């Protein structure tokens, strides 16, 4: 009763539990991928089958989708080999000795009756006829009994020779009617040669024939062992992949039916096995990918676009493998292409798992060709390693070359192991196509990735590299309209890249996100101190609330510009989150100082947020404030810079801005040390040259030394015709 209640409660809890909508979406994607994979496998299996019976004409030509042993032909060949092995017979010599002893006993009786003259001849004839019932007439017995002892001894010797010859030859007397008849016939022939008198010849023939018995018998174990050895020496008859099994129009034989059954190509009505098998295999493949994401890449699993892209690549690869399976030259193309795309779009670990899963799936579609599976898997691993650290698009081509080299080496190794002739043209053609498939995989992946980046909002390393190009329209707009902000963004990008790399984040994403984080300032550049360059500050004439509104609006303006220029969402997150919900403290304090009693709401002076949701956006928030504050230091030293950086991190931490970023205290300490190191290098104290050295250098420049070019060295603190000395 307790068990039933427990099961009922568990089932009820299962149905009452409400999964987040996002989880249901992932489950639906996985179910769709499983269903499509099942359809692909089932369709492939059923399309290969043919509905024929023995005696029918084949409706189409059928070739073996994979290699298989023709057990019917193999068994027939082995049986034929066994028949050629003669039976083994063993002679029992003891039987011959027993028969020779019998001759001695019989002739002793004949001799005793011959010498007994007291008994009538007729009585002696009847006595010997009864003692030796070999069917001789009494007259013949009388003739034998009338012989002298010497003649009887000679007759006995003749009988011994005949028996020894008939039963003691190489083969003996086999235990069969044929063998016995042959031996008795041989005995009669010898008797005719030994005796001339008809009566004695008849006696010698019948007497010896009566003593001939089988003494050579079939050795069953030895015969079976020899025949088994002969059968074992017969090689299995194989049907190779691509070998023609049926030709269109030929009469189907029972042997053909057996071959079709062994290959699984014989359609026999409705058979649920292909459907069930395909569904089970598809479930295992999909579950393997899902299990990897669930246990090792949970964050990737929560991304619906990443899940959909993974499913699309998986199903498209299976369909592509099914399409190109009739083209052996492209056998090693599909799996590396998929692995490269998954690595570039989602995750390198997932690319490795996808390589293994697809290698098994492709092997199934191509007829369990393990060579294709192994070479495809090794090539895909090389592709994953080649694109795991993308820095430019050319890296994908380089990865393709690596895939091609691995394909070539793997195919060469398999050919040598399997005894293929390296000097044959076909072998070199296969090796060449293996190398070219690697190049084609890279080209196909590079051409396909952009079609998946945009619609699903996935940002790859290649896309980030494109976005970091200063010639990007939005970056050029920032450079032209807000040069101070542009310079600040570049500095923040350097800081964020170093810090993200130090804590194991995406350094490239952090750098590019920093380039765009203040893009909204290009709409009203002169309202920000970065771009005022000593001009009047327009905020001096505005109310603090309006100034705070203008300052905070650069986030919204940046998001609008990013949407207008089709900047990916991953970069928009930096624009949206780089200030979080921090307080615009300068204008808040100014509003408090100017308050006439109406009160000042702190919420009116905070950014809209949200707070940083990732390590990278949080790092850019800290880098933004650290760089801007460090520039205001009159005497930047490593100590003062570190104090500023750590105070900013402490303030953001206490304000709760870093609560949702997954940054640990240890990582924050690493970020602080990295910021200090980089900013110290930027705001380093310059060496002030002695006055005499400066005058000598000025005279050298006036005389046109060093090619007449200016040394470009200015006195620290001195005036310049170009105005204020910029930061280096």
Helices and strands as residue ranges (DSSP letters): H 2-16, H 21-47, E 62-63, E 68-69, H 71-83, E 89-91, H 93-115, H 121-131, H 138-145, H 149-167, H 177-194, H 198-211, E 216-218, H 220-233, E 238-239, E 244-246, H 254-263, H 273-296, H 298-301, H 304-324, G 328-330, H 334-345, H 348-365, H 370-387, H 394-417, H 425-456, H 461-467, H 473-481, H 483-502, H 507-516, G 519-522, G 525-527, G 529-531, G 538-541, H 544-564, H 569-577, H 585-593, G 602-605, H 615-630, H 638-654, H 665-682, H 691-702, G 706-708
